[in-house]
Amino acid sequence: MNKAQFIELVQKHGEFKTKIEADNAINAFTEAVTEALIAKENVTLVGFGSFEASLLKGKTGKVPGKDTTYTTEDKMVPKFKAGKTLKDSVAAGK
């Protein structure tokens, strides 16, 4: 599903009058979650899931087929954990 199709789905379920209103709602949600994660705050939507910022430790490794090595630095990455209601709905094919 692309963004345009998703906007139509949100418009239908959210009872928005226009696609622009639905697009604004999607943008507001993604910007709010992004802002919270940048501030290292978790966002939990009961039944749907939770978004969190997590530290991914750096590592060193060897490039396959070469004698060179690489090192990555520690960085913050976003994670999503699905809630029970979402998991059950997807499993049931709803």
N, C-alpha and C positions, 0 to 999 in steps of 0.2 A: 504494500500500500504506500503510495507516495503522499506528500504533504497535502496536495490539493484534495485527494480522496479522503484523507484524515480530517481535513477541515470540514468537508461535507458531512462526515459522520458525527463530528462534534457539534455541528450546527443542528443536526437532527436530534441528537440526544440532549443537547443543552437548550433546545428550543430557542436558538438565536434567530433573529429575523434576517440577518444577512451573513454572508460568508466572511465579511470583514470583521464583524463582531466575534465570530468563532475564531478567526485567525488571531485577533487581539487577545482573546482568552488563552489560547495556546501559547502565544508569545509571553504573556504575563506569567503563566505558570512556569515555563522553562526559565525565564529570567529570574524569577523568585527562587526557584530551586538552585540555580547556578549561584546566585548571590549568597544563599545560605551555605552552600558547600564551600565557597571561597572563604567564608567566615568560619569554616570547620564546624558547622552545626549540622546535625542530622535532621532530615525531614521524614516524618513517619505519617503515612496515610493508612489508618487502621483498615485492614482487610485487603488493601491494594498492595502495599509494600513500603519499603523504606529506602531512602537515598542517603548515602554517607560518603564523606571524604576519608580516604584511607591512605596511609603511608606505604608506598611500594619501595622496598629497600633496593639500593643499587646492587649490581653484580658485576663480576668479571667473567670473561669467557674467551674462548679461542674461536677464530673464524675458521669454519670447516675448509679444509684443503689448502690452508695457508699457515704460515708461521706467525701471523699477527694475532694480537689479543685486543680485546676491547673492554672498556669499563663504562658502566652506566651509573648515573647519580641517583640518589634518593629523590622521589617525587611524590606529590599527592595525586591520587587518581580517584575518579568517582566510581562508586559501586551501588548497585541496586539489588535488594533482596526482596523477592516477591512474597506477598502475604498469603495466608492460608486461603482466604476467599478467592483470590486471583488464581492461585494454583489449582484449587478445586474446580473452578469454572472452566479453566483451560483443559484440565484433564477430562472433564465431562463433555467437552466440545460445545459449550454454550456460546 
